[in-house]
């Protein structure tokens, strides 16, 4: 039962920390530590210090997100495959089978992304 007390204490401390961090700017503004001088210039949308051209809200094509997900999958593959490949001679045959299954899953996912057109930059 003592372990649940630690979990409850951790939960309460994390909630208190989140509430403190959310209310801290309000208290600092109330005691005039943080200045609050709103103006139309501060509320305007800025792109790299220049005035915006056109609408400030632009909806991106979903292919950019798919391309980014494929790039993240490639990075994850490198993170897991590099140590596996370096230590392959010292490992048992079970590690080789596990790595081969991992590569096969990644290969199937890349073929799926390729057929869906996620790798074509348009």
PyMOL commands that set and color helices and strands:
alter all, ss='L'
color gray80, all
select helices_A, chain A and resi 2-30+40-43+62-86+93-116
alter helices_A, ss='H'
color red, helices_A
select strands_A, chain A and resi 46-47+50-51
alter strands_A, ss='S'
color yellow, strands_A
deselect
rebuild
show_as cartoon
